[in-house]
């Protein structure tokens, strides 16, 4: 566990280089499984896969992920971020296979992941993602997390921290429509941001659902975070950069008026590509969108 130096004054600026991917939507061959094998929670997702063409949209996704892995590793980033929706329905076999596809990142000690709504669809216990990725979800400040383990904190060097959130705190089929952090997790986030260990660090905050769509305003389809205003109040005027997914469009809203930089990863497999983000501090960053080669 990295040592937390409280009150350290750092004279040398260090740039953190991140690769930001999202919404990979790896899928097993659901045509080989009975419709109700994914349970009542997964039924709308199965309908979307089979009747609305989503299964066809993401055919060949394994090959795209393999190419993404090779391309990202060639850039030698400090960390690789995946902001949720690693799978189609969150079946435990899907999650395990998605993890195997990302194993080169894990073996290199680079991968940081959070869940998305698709990673919960077939999971009645709301825990399969945490079972499969348990070793990657540990926190350097576990005492600040809620009972589900979020927010988790990863201290990186002396100047940066990665903080992961779970925006899938919804009930029943509403996870097909909206995301939610919840008051308890937002209070925990406030405690994290106020902790002396993060006082001089730039925080890279990771969520699946973002607070704004491509237009820059809340959008039910593209962002869908029902407590977006509460999140923005919590991080207003903080040393924060927010990286998120959910929207399959890749966009960057620059910081203004107390609102931090918001960077949407897009779907790295449907619109193949990813962000390369270089962060000095929360004000000084560069982001380049790389198409899949």
ZINORGI-V586347 format. One record per run of one state. SS is the DSSP state (helix for helix, strand for strand, loop for the rest). FROM is the first residue (numbers start at 1). TO is the last residue. If there is no record, write none. Layout:
ss=SS from=FROM to=TO
ss=SS from=FROM to=TO
//
This chain:
ss=loop from=1 to=15
ss=strand from=16 to=21
ss=loop from=22 to=25
ss=strand from=26 to=26
ss=loop from=27 to=29
ss=helix from=30 to=32
ss=loop from=33 to=34
ss=helix from=35 to=51
ss=loop from=52 to=53
ss=helix from=54 to=57
ss=loop from=58 to=60
ss=helix from=61 to=74
ss=loop from=75 to=78
ss=strand from=79 to=83
ss=loop from=84 to=86
ss=strand from=87 to=87
ss=loop from=88 to=91
ss=helix from=92 to=101
ss=loop from=102 to=102
ss=helix from=103 to=107
ss=loop from=108 to=110
ss=strand from=111 to=114
ss=loop from=115 to=116
ss=helix from=117 to=119
ss=loop from=120 to=127
ss=helix from=128 to=132
ss=loop from=133 to=133
ss=helix from=134 to=136
ss=loop from=137 to=141
ss=helix from=142 to=144
ss=loop from=145 to=151
ss=strand from=152 to=156
ss=loop from=157 to=159
ss=strand from=160 to=164
ss=loop from=165 to=167
ss=strand from=168 to=168
ss=loop from=169 to=171
ss=helix from=172 to=176
ss=loop from=177 to=178
ss=strand from=179 to=180
ss=loop from=181 to=182
ss=helix from=183 to=194
ss=loop from=195 to=195
ss=helix from=196 to=198
ss=loop from=199 to=201
ss=strand from=202 to=207
ss=loop from=208 to=224
ss=strand from=225 to=225
ss=loop from=226 to=227
ss=helix from=228 to=235
ss=loop from=236 to=239
ss=strand from=240 to=244
ss=loop from=245 to=249
ss=strand from=250 to=253
ss=loop from=254 to=255
ss=strand from=256 to=256
ss=loop from=257 to=258
ss=strand from=259 to=259
ss=loop from=260 to=260
ss=strand from=261 to=265
ss=loop from=266 to=272
ss=strand from=273 to=279
ss=loop from=280 to=284
ss=strand from=285 to=291
ss=loop from=292 to=293
//
